[in-house]
Each structure stands twice: as structure tokens, then as C-alpha cells.
Amino acid sequence: MNLILFLIIGCIAGWLAGLIMKGRGFGILVNLIVGVIGAFLGGFLLGWLGITTYGLIGTLIAAVLGAIILLFIVGLIKK
């Protein structure tokens, strides 16, 4: 059940990151995949910085931050 919730949060995070990073998105499907990978990245980076997120909203914020960072990096590589 946690895996399904994590995938749903990742998809929402990818969609939100695509909206936030206007012009940096790669379409809805790729943004959803980036959101799932970004959720891992955001959780890792915030944990590395010593920031702990709690609950659904905290997890979503961490996932969106990770997805934004990942979209930015992928955008730089794509150029």
C-alpha cells in the first residue's frame, strides 16, 4: 500500500513540477516519471540536509522539490 501511495505522490509531484517549471516540462508522461524519481531525490536531499518531513503534505513538498531539481538538471542536459 505504501508503494502505491508513493507512486501517486510522485505523479502528483511531477505534474506540479511541470506546472511550476513552465517551459521545462517534457509532457505529462515524462513529468510523471520525473516526479516519481524526484520523490526519491527530494527525500534523499532533505534527509541529507537533516530536514525531516512528516505526513502527506510534507512528503508531497519533498517530492515536488526533488522533481523541480530533477527537471532543472534534465533541462540543462537536454540543451
C-alpha positions in Angstrom: 0.0 0.0 0.0 2.9 2.4 0.8 4.3 1.8 -2.7 1.1 2.8 -4.4 0.8 5.9 -2.2 4.4 6.8 -3.1 3.7 6.4 -6.8 0.6 8.6 -6.5 2.5 11.3 -4.6 5.4 11.1 -7.2 2.9 11.5 -10.1 1.3 14.5 -8.4 4.7 16.0 -7.7 5.8 15.5 -11.3 2.6 17.2 -12.6 3.1 20.1 -10.1 6.8 20.5 -11.0 5.8 20.6 -14.7 3.4 23.4 -13.9 6.0 25.3 -11.8 8.8 24.9 -14.3 6.9 26.3 -17.3 8.8 25.6 -20.5 10.9 22.9 -18.8 8.4 20.2 -18.9 8.6 17.2 -21.2 5.0 16.2 -21.5 2.7 14.7 -18.9 4.0 11.2 -19.1 7.7 12.1 -18.7 6.8 14.6 -16.0 5.0 11.9 -14.0 8.1 9.6 -14.3 10.4 12.5 -13.3 8.0 13.1 -10.3 8.5 9.6 -9.1 12.3 9.8 -9.4 12.2 13.3 -8.0 10.4 12.0 -4.9 13.3 9.7 -4.2 15.7 12.6 -4.9 13.8 15.0 -2.7 13.6 12.6 0.2 17.3 11.9 0.0 18.4 15.5 -0.3 16.2 16.7 2.6 17.3 13.8 4.7 20.9 14.6 3.9 20.4 18.2 5.0 18.8 16.9 8.2 15.3 18.1 7.3 12.5 15.7 8.2 9.1 15.8 6.6 6.0 14.3 8.2 2.7 13.4 6.8 1.3 13.6 3.3 1.9 17.3 2.8 5.5 17.1 3.9 6.1 14.1 1.6 4.4 15.9 -1.3 6.6 19.1 -0.7 9.8 17.0 -0.7 8.7 15.2 -3.8 7.9 18.4 -5.6 11.3 19.9 -4.6 13.1 16.8 -5.9 11.1 16.8 -9.2 11.8 20.5 -9.7 15.5 19.9 -9.2 15.5 16.9 -11.5 13.6 18.8 -14.2 16.1 21.6 -14.0 19.0 19.2 -14.3 17.4 17.3 -17.2 16.7 20.7 -18.9 20.4 21.6 -18.6 21.5 18.3 -20.1 18.9 18.4 -22.9 20.4 21.7 -24.1 
